[in-house]
Amino acid sequence: MKSLEHWNTEQVKQHNRSLVLKMIYKNGPISKADISKNTNLTFATIGNITAELLKIKALKVAGYGESNGGRKPVLYEFNWENYYVIALDIGVTKVSAGLVNFKGVIYERYSISMTDFNYQTTFIEKVYKVIDQLLSETKIEISKIAGIGVSAPGPIDEDGSQILSPPNLQGVENVNLKDQLQQRYNLITILEKDANAAALAEQWFGEVNKNENILYIFADQGIGGGMIVDSRTYRGFKNGAGEIGHISIDPDGPRCNCGNFGCLEAVASGLSIITRIKKEIRRGGRSSLTDLYLNDEDALTLETIMEHGENGDELVLKILEETGRYLGIGVTNAINFFAPKMVIFGGQLVELYPEIVQISENIAKSRAFSTSAKDIKFVKSSFGECSGLMGAASIIQQLLFDSPGNTLIKL
């Protein structure tokens, strides 16, 4: 980032607006005096900015504080009911859309299974369907919707416009989702990799403190990784950072959907669990899932497998234990390279099998080279199955709060 003294007048205004808006968002109700103490901005600057934000109803007066001898100070807070985001979560098995306010409250939610369509239905038609359904059911005024945030499996192009060729999303290749959604709905649209978006949600709506470096492990049907460095998503060259699912774990391991062999995703993801269970049953392994699989291969979903594991199926328990060990080894490699303060686990696999967090933590802390590994905090995401939607909402929020003059004030 440029040093402040080299910024032009408009850049300084933008920076100051962002400071004030974020301070009120995080700490409201708050007075101008307290904003000044925490931002080092003058009362005049804060007064101009708050007046501007009150005019567009981004802020509201929340009451009055205690007097220190003069007038009681006016307290400001963000106007939570005036801004919403369409959050779109694209997964391997379903597409979900939700209407989320800036406090992270989901007001409306709608999902469609990927299998609910015939083969002639294109991917973008599926996306339109779920958004159109959401908008038809909502009672929120369209004018209050600030944008569309999209969380999707990577890779995503460096401009954040196209979903390139996700290994687990068959038939989806070079889809310019950002431009198509902006043209259809006339709303600001931001596309982000699912793990990056989920990591950002932890910072905006979760318990992550400012400037904490975090690693997010998105263990779902596939596996992704997101990194937050100094409160910013780290994307790397051409948006390629964080692909922990394609770290090579076993050079002689099973073929991954990316084409490589022995990737972490090929041995520690939801899809890999399903594949390994099927393989063991074909080999004659004993399992309570055998009859179900022989009658209908597609009946072996991750949810069904977990239910049988909870009922004591030894084959399932063995594979889950191995999956946790592999994930822990992958996390160890990431810790040795990145040294985060916190590792957060989210995704469907984590929701269905939360024990995987503890297994991964034990492996990582026993194997990591870093002397600080024992102090790293390992936690499960607080958003459960909604981590994708919350992530999608947070990427629009990040944009609006970073550049309120170019976004909120022009809405």
LOLOVO-123705 format. One line per field, with one value per residue (C-alpha): x, y, z; chain; residue number from 1. Coordinates in nm, 4 decimals, padded with zeros to 6 digits. Example, Ala and Ser with C-alpha at 12.3 -4.5 7.8 and 13.67 -1.06 7.14 Angstrom:
BEGIN
X	01.2300 / 01.3670
Y	-00.4500 / -00.1060
Z	00.7800 / 00.7140
marza	A / A
gudo	1 / 2
END
This chain:
BEGIN
X	00.0000 / 00.1207 / 00.2245 / -00.0457 / 00.1635 / 00.1723 / -00.2044 / -00.4160 / -00.7105 / -00.9697 / -00.7599 / -00.7280 / -01.1053 / -01.1678 / -00.9263 / -01.0857 / -01.4390 / -01.3325 / -01.1699 / -01.4795 / -01.7240 / -01.5286 / -01.4896 / -01.8658 / -01.9413 / -01.7159 / -01.7696 / -02.1039 / -02.2883 / -01.9903 / -01.9359 / -01.7270 / -01.4829 / -01.4193 / -01.3899 / -01.1297 / -00.9302 / -00.9135 / -00.8491 / -00.6564 / -00.8930 / -01.0124 / -01.3648 / -01.4291 / -01.3325 / -01.5412 / -01.8343 / -01.8275 / -01.8053 / -02.0819 / -02.3082 / -02.2437 / -02.3137 / -02.6257 / -02.7574 / -02.7412 / -02.8759 / -02.5614 / -02.5567 / -02.8227 / -02.8261 / -02.8479 / -02.8948 / -02.6736 / -02.3752 / -02.2799 / -02.1968 / -01.8574 / -01.9872 / -02.1250 / -02.3792 / -02.4378 / -02.2471 / -02.4427 / -02.3861 / -02.3727 / -02.4201 / -02.4398 / -02.7854 / -02.8072 / -03.1530 / -03.0636 / -02.8101 / -02.8241 / -02.6157 / -02.7185 / -02.4773 / -02.4288 / -02.2559 / -02.1640 / -02.0809 / -02.0255 / -02.3668 / -02.5829 / -02.6127 / -02.7398 / -02.8403 / -02.9143 / -03.0057 / -02.7664 / -02.7446 / -02.4179 / -02.4381 / -02.4197 / -02.7870 / -02.9363 / -03.2935 / -03.3820 / -03.2184 / -03.2823 / -03.0914 / -03.1145 / -02.9416 / -02.7168 / -02.9075 / -03.2423 / -03.1753 / -03.1685 / -02.8485 / -02.9634 / -02.9707 / -02.6522 / -02.4555 / -02.5425 / -02.9139 / -02.8876 / -02.7335 / -03.0039 / -03.2719 / -03.1593 / -03.1157 / -03.4487 / -03.6227 / -03.4616 / -03.5660 / -03.9222 / -03.9614 / -03.7982 / -03.9848 / -03.6699 / -03.6693 / -03.4368 / -03.2928 / -03.1450 / -02.9388 / -02.5784 / -02.4376 / -02.3908 / -02.1070 / -02.0149 / -01.8214 / -01.7088 / -01.4515 / -01.1254 / -00.9362 / -01.0637 / -00.8894 / -00.6685 / -00.9324 / -01.1899 / -01.4342 / -01.4241 / -01.4556 / -01.1832 / -01.1880 / -01.2762 / -01.1740 / -01.4967 / -01.7467 / -01.7933 / -01.8778 / -01.7903 / -01.5039 / -01.4158 / -01.7543 / -01.7534 / -01.9954 / -01.9189 / -02.0115 / -02.3188 / -02.4615 / -02.3876 / -02.5638 / -02.8679 / -02.9263 / -02.7548 / -02.5704 / -02.2032 / -02.0779 / -01.7600 / -01.6376 / -01.4034 / -01.2660 / -01.4714 / -01.1916 / -01.0822 / -01.4399 / -01.4948 / -01.1742 / -01.2883 / -01.6216 / -01.4407 / -01.2785 / -01.5959 / -01.8505 / -01.6484 / -01.3987 / -01.0836 / -00.9155 / -00.7732 / -00.4254 / -00.4352 / -00.2874 / -00.5179 / -00.5289 / -00.8739 / -00.9148 / -01.2275 / -01.2887 / -01.5933 / -01.6434 / -01.3017 / -01.0403 / -00.9406 / -00.7307 / -00.7691 / -00.5164 / -00.5719 / -00.2554 / -00.2785 / -00.6583 / -00.6337 / -00.6979 / -00.3684 / -00.4246 / -00.0728 / 00.0341 / -00.2649 / -00.4998 / -00.3309 / -00.2501 / -00.4158 / -00.4624 / -00.3786 / -00.5983 / -00.3394 / -00.0341 / 00.1222 / 00.0899 / 00.1576 / 00.3456 / 00.2056 / -00.1417 / -00.4760 / -00.5353 / -00.6889 / -00.9592 / -00.7007 / -00.4990 / -00.2156 / -00.1563 / -00.1628 / -00.3027 / -00.4417 / -00.7856 / -00.7497 / -00.6987 / -00.8701 / -01.1813 / -01.5476 / -01.5286 / -01.2203 / -01.4039 / -01.6887 / -01.4441 / -01.2444 / -01.5546 / -01.6779 / -01.3349 / -01.3132 / -01.6640 / -01.5745 / -01.2695 / -01.4918 / -01.4503 / -01.7190 / -01.9509 / -02.3099 / -02.3095 / -02.2547 / -02.6163 / -02.6974 / -02.4010 / -02.4706 / -02.8323 / -02.7474 / -02.3945 / -02.5213 / -02.6856 / -02.3459 / -02.3455 / -02.1183 / -02.4168 / -02.5103 / -02.1531 / -02.1290 / -02.4540 / -02.3115 / -01.9902 / -02.1870 / -02.3487 / -02.0083 / -01.9286 / -01.5612 / -01.4708 / -01.6112 / -01.4359 / -01.1043 / -01.1244 / -01.2327 / -00.9347 / -00.7003 / -00.8642 / -00.7995 / -00.4348 / -00.3865 / -00.5544 / -00.3316 / -00.0214 / -00.1446 / -00.2087 / 00.1407 / 00.2928 / 00.0875 / 00.1883 / 00.5565 / 00.5249 / 00.2797 / 00.3012 / -00.0535 / -00.1776 / -00.5010 / -00.6236 / -00.9985 / -01.1767 / -01.5047 / -01.7053 / -01.9432 / -01.6851 / -01.6063 / -01.9751 / -02.0462 / -01.7251 / -01.6087 / -01.3588 / -01.1399 / -01.0353 / -00.8864 / -00.7200 / -00.5631 / -00.4518 / -00.2807 / -00.0968 / 00.0029 / 00.1305 / 00.3352 / 00.4894 / 00.5203 / 00.8757 / 00.7847 / 00.8581 / 00.5412 / 00.3172 / 00.2104 / 00.0606 / -00.1423 / -00.5152 / -00.7189 / -01.0934 / -01.4036 / -01.5846 / -01.8688 / -02.0891 / -02.1533 / -02.3131 / -02.3596 / -01.9858 / -02.0134 / -02.3012 / -02.1336 / -01.8149 / -02.0016 / -02.1609 / -01.8293 / -01.6544 / -01.9125 / -01.8937 / -01.5147 / -01.5426 / -01.8085 / -01.6255 / -01.2889 / -01.4306 / -01.7491 / -01.7160 / -01.7216 / -01.9852 / -02.2171 / -02.2453 / -02.3302 / -02.5889
Y	00.0000 / 00.3533 / 00.5664 / 00.8155 / 01.1218 / 01.0150 / 00.9780 / 01.2323 / 01.4072 / 01.1548 / 00.8604 / 01.0236 / 01.0815 / 00.7196 / 00.5987 / 00.8195 / 00.7108 / 00.3486 / 00.4060 / 00.5741 / 00.3235 / 00.0212 / 00.1790 / 00.2349 / -00.1106 / -00.2851 / -00.0643 / 00.1118 / 00.2701 / 00.5056 / 00.8810 / 01.1095 / 01.1564 / 00.7831 / 00.7538 / 01.0316 / 00.8602 / 00.5372 / 00.6803 / 01.0054 / 01.1891 / 01.5401 / 01.6133 / 01.8120 / 01.5198 / 01.2754 / 01.5175 / 01.5474 / 01.1709 / 01.0854 / 01.3483 / 01.1934 / 00.8414 / 00.9515 / 01.1094 / 00.7799 / 00.5924 / 00.3845 / 00.5059 / 00.5919 / 00.7767 / 00.5193 / 00.7568 / 00.9655 / 00.8847 / 01.0047 / 01.3734 / 01.4865 / 01.8286 / 01.9528 / 01.8181 / 01.4478 / 01.3012 / 01.1559 / 00.7827 / 00.6335 / 00.2788 / 00.1045 / 00.0834 / -00.2946 / -00.3072 / -00.0930 / -00.3153 / -00.6780 / -00.9060 / -01.1904 / -01.4632 / -01.7438 / -02.0648 / -02.2979 / -02.6494 / -02.9870 / -03.1249 / -02.8120 / -02.4410 / -02.2204 / -01.8562 / -01.6490 / -01.2919 / -01.1759 / -00.8443 / -00.6764 / -00.8264 / -01.1751 / -01.2604 / -01.4827 / -01.3683 / -01.5887 / -01.9055 / -02.1310 / -02.4353 / -02.6581 / -02.9926 / -03.0241 / -03.3423 / -03.1630 / -03.0599 / -03.2489 / -03.2716 / -02.9987 / -02.7413 / -02.5365 / -02.4432 / -02.0747 / -02.1607 / -02.3447 / -02.0368 / -01.8085 / -02.0453 / -02.0320 / -01.6520 / -01.5922 / -01.8159 / -01.6272 / -01.2892 / -01.4078 / -01.5098 / -01.2147 / -00.9216 / -00.7061 / -00.4124 / -00.4760 / -00.1243 / -00.2389 / -00.5177 / -00.3994 / -00.6739 / -01.0426 / -01.2327 / -01.5689 / -01.8439 / -02.1151 / -02.3928 / -02.2847 / -02.2242 / -01.8741 / -01.6398 / -01.3591 / -01.0947 / -01.2746 / -01.3072 / -01.6676 / -02.0091 / -02.1872 / -02.5663 / -02.6969 / -03.0662 / -03.1696 / -02.9600 / -03.1594 / -02.9574 / -02.6208 / -02.4569 / -02.0918 / -01.9618 / -01.5815 / -01.5798 / -01.2300 / -01.0463 / -01.2596 / -01.2003 / -00.8259 / -00.7926 / -00.9962 / -00.8422 / -00.5027 / -00.5515 / -00.5365 / -00.8961 / -01.0402 / -01.3960 / -01.5631 / -01.9103 / -02.0892 / -02.1293 / -01.7643 / -01.6477 / -01.8696 / -01.7377 / -01.3797 / -01.4571 / -01.5601 / -01.2182 / -01.0186 / -01.2226 / -01.4658 / -01.4440 / -01.3628 / -01.0462 / -00.7799 / -00.8561 / -01.2230 / -01.4470 / -01.7433 / -02.0595 / -02.1860 / -02.5523 / -02.6047 / -02.9808 / -03.0580 / -03.2821 / -03.1487 / -02.9659 / -02.6011 / -02.3609 / -01.9895 / -01.7538 / -01.4205 / -01.2121 / -00.8781 / -00.8741 / -00.9374 / -01.2440 / -01.3692 / -01.4774 / -01.5227 / -01.5098 / -01.5271 / -01.6074 / -01.9435 / -01.9440 / -02.1704 / -02.4867 / -02.7110 / -02.9844 / -03.0387 / -03.0729 / -03.4102 / -03.6383 / -03.9791 / -03.9962 / -04.3453 / -04.2578 / -04.2570 / -04.0346 / -03.6994 / -03.5370 / -03.2691 / -03.5363 / -03.5669 / -03.8609 / -03.8649 / -03.5140 / -03.4369 / -03.4094 / -03.7636 / -03.9091 / -03.6740 / -03.5216 / -03.6164 / -03.7564 / -03.9610 / -04.1190 / -04.2257 / -04.3610 / -04.5585 / -04.7094 / -04.8283 / -04.9719 / -05.1658 / -05.3095 / -05.4260 / -05.5945 / -05.7839 / -05.5649 / -05.6125 / -05.3184 / -05.2435 / -05.0355 / -05.3341 / -05.4116 / -05.0436 / -05.0022 / -05.3163 / -05.2078 / -04.8481 / -04.7066 / -04.3494 / -04.4210 / -04.3957 / -04.0280 / -03.8735 / -03.8287 / -04.1974 / -04.3103 / -04.0957 / -04.2399 / -04.5904 / -04.4748 / -04.3418 / -04.6861 / -04.8501 / -04.9652 / -05.0659 / -05.0052 / -04.6517 / -04.5748 / -04.7028 / -04.4867 / -04.1804 / -04.2212 / -04.2489 / -03.9443 / -03.7394 / -03.8465 / -03.7489 / -03.4122 / -03.3558 / -03.4204 / -03.1725 / -02.9124 / -02.9782 / -02.8899 / -02.5710 / -02.4709 / -02.5230 / -02.2924 / -02.0298 / -02.0319 / -01.9057 / -01.8030 / -01.9950 / -02.2836 / -02.2910 / -02.5957 / -02.5760 / -02.7539 / -03.0476 / -03.3074 / -03.1114 / -03.0699 / -03.4395 / -03.5556 / -03.2839 / -03.5271 / -03.4663 / -03.1307 / -03.2910 / -03.5698 / -03.3130 / -03.0969 / -03.3895 / -03.4870 / -03.1306 / -03.0396 / -03.3577 / -03.3208 / -02.9469 / -02.8135 / -02.4673 / -02.4184 / -02.2078 / -02.4909 / -02.5851 / -02.2373 / -02.2394 / -02.2459 / -02.5100 / -02.4439 / -02.5506 / -02.2807 / -02.1229 / -02.1014 / -02.4701 / -02.5527 / -02.1808 / -02.1060 / -02.0806 / -01.8328 / -01.6271 / -01.6223 / -01.5044 / -01.2231 / -01.1148 / -01.0547 / -00.7931 / -00.6406 / -00.6160 / -00.4262 / -00.1869 / -00.1027 / -00.0613 / 00.1792 / 00.3338 / 00.6370 / 00.4224 / 00.1783 / 00.2590 / 00.6283 / 00.5484 / 00.2779
Z	00.0000 / -00.0754 / 00.2220 / 00.3150 / 00.2277 / -00.1383 / -00.1716 / -00.3560 / -00.1927 / -00.3091 / -00.1845 / 00.1576 / 00.1708 / 00.0778 / 00.3450 / 00.6111 / 00.5208 / 00.5463 / 00.8876 / 01.0307 / 00.8822 / 01.0086 / 01.3539 / 01.3840 / 01.2430 / 01.4938 / 01.7990 / 01.7647 / 01.9290 / 01.9495 / 01.9812 / 01.7589 / 02.0466 / 02.0715 / 01.6934 / 01.7026 / 01.9778 / 01.7813 / 01.4337 / 01.5033 / 01.2703 / 01.3532 / 01.4792 / 01.1612 / 00.9371 / 01.1406 / 01.1394 / 00.7593 / 00.7137 / 00.9607 / 00.8029 / 00.4605 / 00.5875 / 00.7755 / 00.4566 / 00.2679 / 00.5740 / 00.6186 / 00.9808 / 01.2325 / 01.5639 / 01.8425 / 02.1352 / 02.3599 / 02.5800 / 02.9259 / 02.9565 / 03.0832 / 03.1742 / 02.8439 / 02.6015 / 02.5889 / 02.2918 / 02.0008 / 01.9534 / 01.6051 / 01.4855 / 01.1515 / 00.9966 / 00.9822 / 00.8262 / 00.5269 / 00.3493 / 00.2389 / 00.0214 / -00.2063 / -00.0979 / -00.3496 / -00.2418 / -00.5269 / -00.4127 / -00.5703 / -00.4703 / -00.4451 / -00.5146 / -00.2303 / -00.2189 / 00.0878 / 00.1721 / 00.4444 / 00.6270 / 00.7265 / 01.0728 / 00.9267 / 00.9800 / 00.7092 / 00.6387 / 00.3444 / 00.2134 / -00.0818 / -00.2139 / -00.5180 / -00.5553 / -00.8573 / -00.9444 / -00.9627 / -01.3215 / -01.6477 / -01.8487 / -02.0871 / -01.8077 / -01.8132 / -01.5046 / -01.5336 / -01.5630 / -01.2318 / -01.0732 / -01.2160 / -01.0892 / -00.7268 / -00.7249 / -00.9007 / -00.6474 / -00.3592 / -00.4975 / -00.5631 / -00.1985 / -00.0251 / 00.1257 / 00.1331 / -00.1079 / -00.4020 / -00.3567 / -00.0248 / -00.1854 / -00.2107 / -00.4311 / -00.5067 / -00.3413 / -00.4914 / -00.3139 / -00.5568 / -00.5885 / -00.7498 / -00.9604 / -01.0354 / -01.2800 / -01.1528 / -01.2312 / -01.0160 / -01.3051 / -01.4227 / -01.2656 / -01.4621 / -01.4274 / -01.0775 / -01.0606 / -00.8875 / -01.0865 / -01.4029 / -01.7123 / -01.5553 / -01.7410 / -01.8080 / -01.6925 / -01.6683 / -01.3791 / -01.2537 / -01.5734 / -01.6403 / -01.2911 / -01.3035 / -01.6384 / -01.5353 / -01.1907 / -01.2268 / -00.8964 / -00.8002 / -00.8136 / -00.6616 / -00.7192 / -00.4677 / -00.4001 / -00.1349 / 00.1199 / 00.0868 / 00.1298 / 00.4347 / 00.5916 / 00.5355 / 00.7016 / 01.0187 / 01.0271 / 00.9609 / 01.1541 / 01.3684 / 01.6513 / 01.4532 / 01.5761 / 01.3483 / 01.2066 / 01.3099 / 01.0415 / 00.9920 / 00.7842 / 00.6864 / 00.5922 / 00.3842 / 00.4104 / 00.2042 / -00.0987 / -00.1979 / 00.0100 / -00.0163 / 00.1852 / 00.2552 / 00.4113 / 00.5835 / 00.6265 / 00.8099 / 00.7686 / 00.3929 / 00.1827 / 00.0436 / -00.3174 / -00.4532 / -00.8168 / -01.0534 / -00.7631 / -00.7142 / -00.3410 / -00.0860 / -00.2931 / 00.0017 / -00.1441 / -00.4144 / -00.1946 / -00.2781 / 00.0242 / -00.1303 / -00.4653 / -00.5203 / -00.3976 / -00.5819 / -00.8819 / -00.7966 / -01.0100 / -01.0952 / -01.2794 / -01.0280 / -00.7955 / -00.4152 / -00.3579 / -00.0132 / -00.1744 / -00.3109 / 00.0380 / 00.2855 / 00.1263 / 00.1369 / -00.2154 / -00.1270 / 00.1690 / -00.0591 / -00.3184 / -00.0617 / 00.1007 / -00.2399 / -00.3235 / 00.0042 / -00.0404 / -00.3916 / -00.2430 / -00.0033 / 00.3032 / 00.5657 / 00.6157 / 00.7026 / 00.3831 / 00.1527 / 00.0645 / 00.0147 / -00.2204 / -00.4218 / -00.4753 / -00.5684 / -00.5937 / -00.5730 / -00.2362 / -00.0647 / 00.0244 / 00.2839 / 00.5174 / 00.4905 / 00.5517 / 00.8644 / 01.0001 / 00.9692 / 01.1337 / 01.4290 / 01.4542 / 01.4813 / 01.1254 / 01.1600 / 00.7965 / 00.8098 / 01.1394 / 01.0039 / 00.6910 / 00.8887 / 01.1212 / 00.8221 / 00.6636 / 00.9778 / 00.9812 / 00.6175 / 00.6756 / 00.9772 / 00.7651 / 00.5051 / 00.7753 / 00.9152 / 00.5784 / 00.5620 / 00.9169 / 00.8405 / 00.5419 / 00.6700 / 01.0534 / 01.1223 / 01.4636 / 01.4143 / 01.1980 / 01.1354 / 00.9938 / 00.8055 / 00.5364 / 00.5178 / 00.6232 / 00.9388 / 01.0186 / 00.9798 / 01.1465 / 01.3916 / 01.5497 / 01.2447 / 01.3919 / 01.7034 / 01.5029 / 01.2683 / 01.5592 / 01.7326 / 01.4136 / 01.3271 / 01.6730 / 01.6952 / 01.3477 / 01.2792 / 01.2728 / 01.3987 / 01.7693 / 01.7951 / 01.6655 / 02.0167 / 02.0598 / 01.7386 / 01.8028 / 01.6184 / 01.6010 / 01.4132 / 01.2170 / 01.4095 / 01.0987 / 01.0404 / 00.7083 / 00.6418 / 00.6135 / 00.2338 / 00.2460 / 00.5169 / 00.3122 / 00.0039 / 00.2056 / 00.3562 / 00.0222 / -00.0772 / 00.2679 / 00.2444 / -00.0842 / 00.0414 / 00.3618 / 00.1892 / -00.0710 / 00.0706 / -00.1566 / -00.4674 / -00.3475 / -00.0571 / -00.1384 / -00.5017 / -00.4281
marza	A / A / A / A / A / A / A / A / A / A / A / A / A / A / A / A / A / A / A / A / A / A / A / A / A / A / A / A / A / A / A / A / A / A / A / A / A / A / A / A / A / A / A / A / A / A / A / A / A / A / A / A / A / A / A / A / A / A / A / A / A / A / A / A / A / A / A / A / A / A / A / A / A / A / A / A / A / A / A / A / A / A / A / A / A / A / A / A / A / A / A / A / A / A / A / A / A / A / A / A / A / A / A / A / A / A / A / A / A / A / A / A / A / A / A / A / A / A / A / A / A / A / A / A / A / A / A / A / A / A / A / A / A / A / A / A / A / A / A / A / A / A / A / A / A / A / A / A / A / A / A / A / A / A / A / A / A / A / A / A / A / A / A / A / A / A / A / A / A / A / A / A / A / A / A / A / A / A / A / A / A / A / A / A / A / A / A / A / A / A / A / A / A / A / A / A / A / A / A / A / A / A / A / A / A / A / A / A / A / A / A / A / A / A / A / A / A / A / A / A / A / A / A / A / A / A / A / A / A / A / A / A / A / A / A / A / A / A / A / A / A / A / A / A / A / A / A / A / A / A / A / A / A / A / A / A / A / A / A / A / A / A / A / A / A / A / A / A / A / A / A / A / A / A / A / A / A / A / A / A / A / A / A / A / A / A / A / A / A / A / A / A / A / A / A / A / A / A / A / A / A / A / A / A / A / A / A / A / A / A / A / A / A / A / A / A / A / A / A / A / A / A / A / A / A / A / A / A / A / A / A / A / A / A / A / A / A / A / A / A / A / A / A / A / A / A / A / A / A / A / A / A / A / A / A / A / A / A / A / A / A / A / A / A / A / A / A / A / A / A / A / A / A / A / A / A / A / A / A / A / A / A / A / A / A / A / A / A / A / A / A / A / A / A / A / A / A / A / A / A / A / A / A / A / A / A / A / A / A / A / A
gudo	1 / 2 / 3 / 4 / 5 / 6 / 7 / 8 / 9 / 10 / 11 / 12 / 13 / 14 / 15 / 16 / 17 / 18 / 19 / 20 / 21 / 22 / 23 / 24 / 25 / 26 / 27 / 28 / 29 / 30 / 31 / 32 / 33 / 34 / 35 / 36 / 37 / 38 / 39 / 40 / 41 / 42 / 43 / 44 / 45 / 46 / 47 / 48 / 49 / 50 / 51 / 52 / 53 / 54 / 55 / 56 / 57 / 58 / 59 / 60 / 61 / 62 / 63 / 64 / 65 / 66 / 67 / 68 / 69 / 70 / 71 / 72 / 73 / 74 / 75 / 76 / 77 / 78 / 79 / 80 / 81 / 82 / 83 / 84 / 85 / 86 / 87 / 88 / 89 / 90 / 91 / 92 / 93 / 94 / 95 / 96 / 97 / 98 / 99 / 100 / 101 / 102 / 103 / 104 / 105 / 106 / 107 / 108 / 109 / 110 / 111 / 112 / 113 / 114 / 115 / 116 / 117 / 118 / 119 / 120 / 121 / 122 / 123 / 124 / 125 / 126 / 127 / 128 / 129 / 130 / 131 / 132 / 133 / 134 / 135 / 136 / 137 / 138 / 139 / 140 / 141 / 142 / 143 / 144 / 145 / 146 / 147 / 148 / 149 / 150 / 151 / 152 / 153 / 154 / 155 / 156 / 157 / 158 / 159 / 160 / 161 / 162 / 163 / 164 / 165 / 166 / 167 / 168 / 169 / 170 / 171 / 172 / 173 / 174 / 175 / 176 / 177 / 178 / 179 / 180 / 181 / 182 / 183 / 184 / 185 / 186 / 187 / 188 / 189 / 190 / 191 / 192 / 193 / 194 / 195 / 196 / 197 / 198 / 199 / 200 / 201 / 202 / 203 / 204 / 205 / 206 / 207 / 208 / 209 / 210 / 211 / 212 / 213 / 214 / 215 / 216 / 217 / 218 / 219 / 220 / 221 / 222 / 223 / 224 / 225 / 226 / 227 / 228 / 229 / 230 / 231 / 232 / 233 / 234 / 235 / 236 / 237 / 238 / 239 / 240 / 241 / 242 / 243 / 244 / 245 / 246 / 247 / 248 / 249 / 250 / 251 / 252 / 253 / 254 / 255 / 256 / 257 / 258 / 259 / 260 / 261 / 262 / 263 / 264 / 265 / 266 / 267 / 268 / 269 / 270 / 271 / 272 / 273 / 274 / 275 / 276 / 277 / 278 / 279 / 280 / 281 / 282 / 283 / 284 / 285 / 286 / 287 / 288 / 289 / 290 / 291 / 292 / 293 / 294 / 295 / 296 / 297 / 298 / 299 / 300 / 301 / 302 / 303 / 304 / 305 / 306 / 307 / 308 / 309 / 310 / 311 / 312 / 313 / 314 / 315 / 316 / 317 / 318 / 319 / 320 / 321 / 322 / 323 / 324 / 325 / 326 / 327 / 328 / 329 / 330 / 331 / 332 / 333 / 334 / 335 / 336 / 337 / 338 / 339 / 340 / 341 / 342 / 343 / 344 / 345 / 346 / 347 / 348 / 349 / 350 / 351 / 352 / 353 / 354 / 355 / 356 / 357 / 358 / 359 / 360 / 361 / 362 / 363 / 364 / 365 / 366 / 367 / 368 / 369 / 370 / 371 / 372 / 373 / 374 / 375 / 376 / 377 / 378 / 379 / 380 / 381 / 382 / 383 / 384 / 385 / 386 / 387 / 388 / 389 / 390 / 391 / 392 / 393 / 394 / 395 / 396 / 397 / 398 / 399 / 400 / 401 / 402 / 403 / 404 / 405 / 406 / 407 / 408 / 409 / 410 / 411
END
